[in-house]
Amino acid sequence: MPRILRLPRNNMDHKDLKSSGFWVGQLFMLAGTVLGVYMAAQAGLYQALQYDAIIDMQNNYYLRLSLHDELHDNVQTLRSYTEQLAHPGGTDLRQLHPELGLMVWESMKFSAVTLETPSQFLSESQRFYQQVADLVSRVESRVIGASFAIKRINELCDVMEQKTLPALEESYQALRADLEQRGAGL
């Protein structure tokens, strides 16, 4: 018959379990652990939210900067177009059609950051592009005269250069300053 191994019984002292000091100490340890975990989670959540806000600000900074550069380039293209339109030299007006860069503008349709851009810039850009496209289309189809189109396109370019572009630059520079203050590199 196999032998059963018997371990000697330790005589444990359970006096601490009866002591109220033991239970108070355990209660404080439990409360401290819960409070520590809660505070660590709060700090982590705060840091994650701050990081997300900085990333969104950086993305919006680059979006505004790119939109500014695209609009500036398109104004220059339209200025050149109006000079050519003033002296077409027998060229078909459709051959003078300005090729505007719309990569940023088109890409903004698919960016979540776009709606963080002040609506003033979005509205003014949209109106600018729509009115220019309408004027170019109408002058090419000879619905309006070239001199009228030149005057209107130059007026639209003036507004863009004197009002929208400086305000947009001020806006993205303010974002840049805010990001630099937060220690986010650009």
Secondary structure as UniProt FT lines:
FT   HELIX           15..18
FT   HELIX           20..86
FT   TURN            89..90
FT   HELIX           93..96
FT   HELIX           103..107
FT   HELIX           108..110
FT   HELIX           112..116
FT   HELIX           119..140
FT   TURN            141..142
FT   HELIX           146..159
FT   HELIX           160..164
FT   HELIX           165..181
FT   TURN            182..183
//
